[in-house]
Amino acid sequence: MGSILELNGENFASEVLESEQAVLVDFWAPWCGPCRQLTPVIEQLAEANAGVAKVTKFNIDDNTEIAQNYKVMSIPTVIVFKGGSEARRFVGVATQQQLQEAIDEVT
């Protein structure tokens, strides 16, 4: 069973930028309604991709600097990283199929 890794300023580099696996990062905030709407999709992706790709969440309120570094202007924003670089970006509520296809492209 997959689990969602909570990212923060301390583990972002090691878990995302230095990861050998593809990493999906959901940039979100607790007060964001569309972010909460996306949560079940992120949970399903974590289960479906266990061992293949990391599925993570990053609360932008906890570390605005990282969100700014990746030019996250609106949430939810989901970025799929491969080899430490951005491979795909979705702004707004993306479908599970769209996100899965993005993971599949880089794994």
C-alpha positions as a LaTeX table, in Angstrom:
\begin{tabular}{lrrr}
\hline
Residue & $x$ (\AA) & $y$ (\AA) & $z$ (\AA) \\
\hline
Met1 & 0.00 & 0.00 & 0.00 \\
Gly2 & 1.36 & 3.42 & $-0.94$ \\
Ser3 & 1.51 & 6.33 & 1.37 \\
Ile4 & 1.76 & 10.04 & 0.79 \\
Leu5 & 5.01 & 11.59 & 1.97 \\
Glu6 & 4.65 & 15.01 & 3.60 \\
Leu7 & 7.39 & 17.30 & 2.33 \\
Asn8 & 8.86 & 20.31 & 4.08 \\
Gly9 & 11.81 & 22.64 & 3.66 \\
Glu10 & 14.16 & 20.16 & 5.30 \\
Asn11 & 13.39 & 17.08 & 3.21 \\
Phe12 & 12.39 & 18.59 & $-0.15$ \\
Ala13 & 15.85 & 18.34 & $-1.73$ \\
Ser14 & 16.57 & 14.80 & $-0.55$ \\
Glu15 & 13.10 & 13.41 & $-1.32$ \\
Val16 & 12.46 & 15.21 & $-4.62$ \\
Leu17 & 15.58 & 16.65 & $-6.21$ \\
Glu18 & 17.88 & 13.75 & $-5.30$ \\
Ser19 & 15.32 & 10.98 & $-5.84$ \\
Glu20 & 16.04 & 8.24 & $-8.34$ \\
Gln21 & 12.29 & 7.68 & $-8.69$ \\
Ala22 & 9.81 & 9.99 & $-10.34$ \\
Val23 & 8.18 & 12.24 & $-7.74$ \\
Leu24 & 4.73 & 13.81 & $-7.90$ \\
Val25 & 4.49 & 16.89 & $-5.66$ \\
Asp26 & 1.08 & 18.27 & $-4.76$ \\
Phe27 & 1.55 & 21.92 & $-3.71$ \\
Trp28 & $-1.45$ & 22.67 & $-1.49$ \\
Ala29 & $-2.73$ & 24.48 & 1.62 \\
Pro30 & $-5.31$ & 23.42 & 4.23 \\
Trp31 & $-7.57$ & 26.42 & 3.49 \\
Cys32 & $-7.76$ & 25.60 & $-0.26$ \\
Gly33 & $-11.07$ & 23.98 & $-1.25$ \\
Pro34 & $-9.88$ & 22.65 & $-4.63$ \\
Cys35 & $-6.81$ & 21.21 & $-2.88$ \\
Arg36 & $-9.07$ & 19.22 & $-0.56$ \\
Gln37 & $-11.04$ & 18.09 & $-3.62$ \\
Leu38 & $-7.80$ & 16.71 & $-5.13$ \\
Thr39 & $-6.76$ & 14.81 & $-1.98$ \\
Pro40 & $-8.60$ & 11.53 & $-2.78$ \\
Val41 & $-6.99$ & 11.49 & $-6.22$ \\
Ile42 & $-3.54$ & 11.97 & $-4.68$ \\
Glu43 & $-4.24$ & 9.15 & $-2.21$ \\
Gln44 & $-5.29$ & 6.80 & $-5.03$ \\
Leu45 & $-2.16$ & 7.69 & $-7.02$ \\
Ala46 & 0.02 & 6.91 & $-3.99$ \\
Glu47 & $-1.49$ & 3.43 & $-3.77$ \\
Ala48 & $-1.36$ & 2.78 & $-7.51$ \\
Asn49 & 2.29 & 3.85 & $-7.83$ \\
Ala50 & 3.80 & 2.39 & $-4.65$ \\
Gly51 & 7.35 & 1.30 & $-5.43$ \\
Val52 & 7.29 & 2.99 & $-8.84$ \\
Ala53 & 7.01 & 6.71 & $-8.04$ \\
Lys54 & 6.81 & 8.85 & $-4.92$ \\
Val55 & 3.58 & 10.71 & $-4.33$ \\
Thr56 & 4.03 & 13.67 & $-2.00$ \\
Lys57 & 2.31 & 16.75 & $-0.63$ \\
Phe58 & 3.91 & 20.11 & 0.14 \\
Asn59 & 2.01 & 22.62 & 2.28 \\
Ile60 & 2.93 & 26.00 & 0.79 \\
Asp61 & 2.03 & 27.79 & 4.03 \\
Asp62 & 4.86 & 25.93 & 5.81 \\
Asn63 & 7.57 & 27.02 & 3.38 \\
Thr64 & 6.73 & 29.72 & 0.88 \\
Glu65 & 10.30 & 29.91 & $-0.42$ \\
Ile66 & 10.18 & 26.51 & $-2.13$ \\
Ala67 & 6.78 & 27.30 & $-3.65$ \\
Gln68 & 8.20 & 30.58 & $-4.94$ \\
Asn69 & 11.28 & 28.83 & $-6.35$ \\
Tyr70 & 8.97 & 26.69 & $-8.49$ \\
Lys71 & 6.75 & 29.64 & $-9.41$ \\
Val72 & 3.67 & 28.14 & $-7.78$ \\
Met73 & 1.23 & 31.03 & $-8.23$ \\
Ser74 & $-2.02$ & 29.15 & $-7.78$ \\
Ile75 & $-2.96$ & 26.03 & $-5.88$ \\
Pro76 & $-3.42$ & 23.22 & $-6.28$ \\
Thr77 & $-0.36$ & 22.89 & $-8.47$ \\
Val78 & 0.99 & 19.41 & $-9.12$ \\
Ile79 & 4.50 & 19.01 & $-10.49$ \\
Val80 & 5.99 & 15.70 & $-11.59$ \\
Phe81 & 9.78 & 15.61 & $-11.17$ \\
Lys82 & 12.20 & 13.19 & $-12.78$ \\
Gly83 & 15.92 & 13.32 & $-12.07$ \\
Gly84 & 15.45 & 16.45 & $-9.97$ \\
Ser85 & 13.89 & 18.40 & $-12.83$ \\
Glu86 & 10.31 & 19.38 & $-13.55$ \\
Ala87 & 8.82 & 17.06 & $-16.17$ \\
Arg88 & 5.12 & 18.03 & $-16.09$ \\
Arg89 & 2.99 & 20.66 & $-14.34$ \\
Phe90 & $-0.73$ & 20.85 & $-13.68$ \\
Val91 & $-2.44$ & 23.93 & $-12.25$ \\
Gly92 & $-5.91$ & 23.43 & $-10.82$ \\
Val93 & $-7.69$ & 20.16 & $-10.19$ \\
Ala94 & $-6.32$ & 17.57 & $-12.60$ \\
Thr95 & $-7.93$ & 14.20 & $-13.12$ \\
Gln96 & $-6.43$ & 10.98 & $-11.83$ \\
Gln97 & $-5.96$ & 9.84 & $-15.42$ \\
Gln98 & $-4.02$ & 13.01 & $-16.36$ \\
Leu99 & $-1.73$ & 12.68 & $-13.36$ \\
Gln100 & $-1.22$ & 8.94 & $-13.89$ \\
Glu101 & $-0.29$ & 9.52 & $-17.54$ \\
Ala102 & 2.28 & 12.12 & $-16.44$ \\
Ile103 & 3.80 & 9.62 & $-13.98$ \\
Asp104 & 3.80 & 6.90 & $-16.65$ \\
Glu105 & 5.64 & 9.19 & $-19.08$ \\
Val106 & 8.61 & 9.58 & $-16.74$ \\
Thr107 & 8.82 & 6.11 & $-15.16$ \\
\hline
\end{tabular}
